[in-house]
Amino acid sequence: MILRISVGDFDFEATKYLSPTENLIYWLIWVETVAVTCIIFLNFIIAEASNSYSIVKGGLDKIMYQETSDLINETEMMTPHCMKTPARYPKYIIVRSIQN
């Protein structure tokens, strides 16, 4: 019954046969069940969105470096051979970074 309520399959036929006190208890439990299942499903959706974001964020640096290298390669291919001097295009690139 809880699973059916959580997916939106509401059957209120049983409320006709309940006393006023039982009817009140039924509706209180129904509201509580709908609220709790809604919160649980929303938390699940947020967790999945966060997981997808972290996966994309993890691969973003790799994609950015790949695109940068593709742009550099394209620029070098378009540069005329007479402008490719050793001063402008050294044989090695030295990268220095500060380690924390």
N, C-alpha and C positions, 0 to 999 in steps of 0.2 A: 504494500500500500504506500509506503514512504517513497519507494522508487517511482511509482506511478505519479505521485504528487509532485516529485522533484522534476519530472519531465513535462508537467502541465496537464496531466490526465486527471481532472477533478471529477469526482462522483459524489454529488451531494444528496443522493436519493435516500441515504440512511438517516439523514437528519429529520425526516418526517416521523420516524418511529421513536425518537428520543424524547425524554422528559425535558422540561426547560433547563434544569440543572445540567443534565448530560449534554444538552445542546450547547450550552455556554462552554462547558469543558471541551467539547468537540471543536468549537470554533477557536478557542484559545490555543489548543494543540495544533490545529491546522495552520493558524497564523505563524506560530513559532516554527513549525516544520518548514513552511515555505520560506521564512526569513533565513533560517539556518542553511537550508540547501542553496538558497541564492548566494549567501556569503561564501559557502564552500566552492560553488562553481565559479564565482568571480575570482576567488583566490587562485583557483586552478588556471583560469585564463591569464591572470597577471603573471603567474609563475612561468607559463609557457611563453608569454611575450618576453619576459626577462631572459629566459634561456635562449630564445631566438636572437635577441639583441646581443647577448654576450658572444654567441657563435659568430655573428656578423662582425662584431667589433674585433674579435680575435683575428679574423682573416683580413681585416681592412688594411693593416700595415703592409702585408704581403702584396695586396692588390695595388696599393699606392706606389710601392717600389717598382712593381712590374710596369705600371703605366708610365712612371717617370723614366724608366730605362727605355721603354718603347719610344717616348718622345725624344730622348737624347739620340737614340739610334736614327730616328727619322730626320732629325736636324743634321746629323753628321752625313747622312746619305744625300741630303740636298745641298750640302756645302761643296762648292767647286774644289777640285783637287789642288789648284794653285793656292788656295787659302788655308790649306791644311799644313801649317808649319808646326815644327816640334814645340814651339813656345805655346801655341794655341791648343795643340793636341798632344800632350805628353804621353810617353809610353806607359807610365804608371800613374795611378791616382793615389795620393796619400790622404787617408781619412784619419782625423784625430778627434777624439771625443773625451770629455771629462767624465771620469767615473766617480760616482758618489759613494 
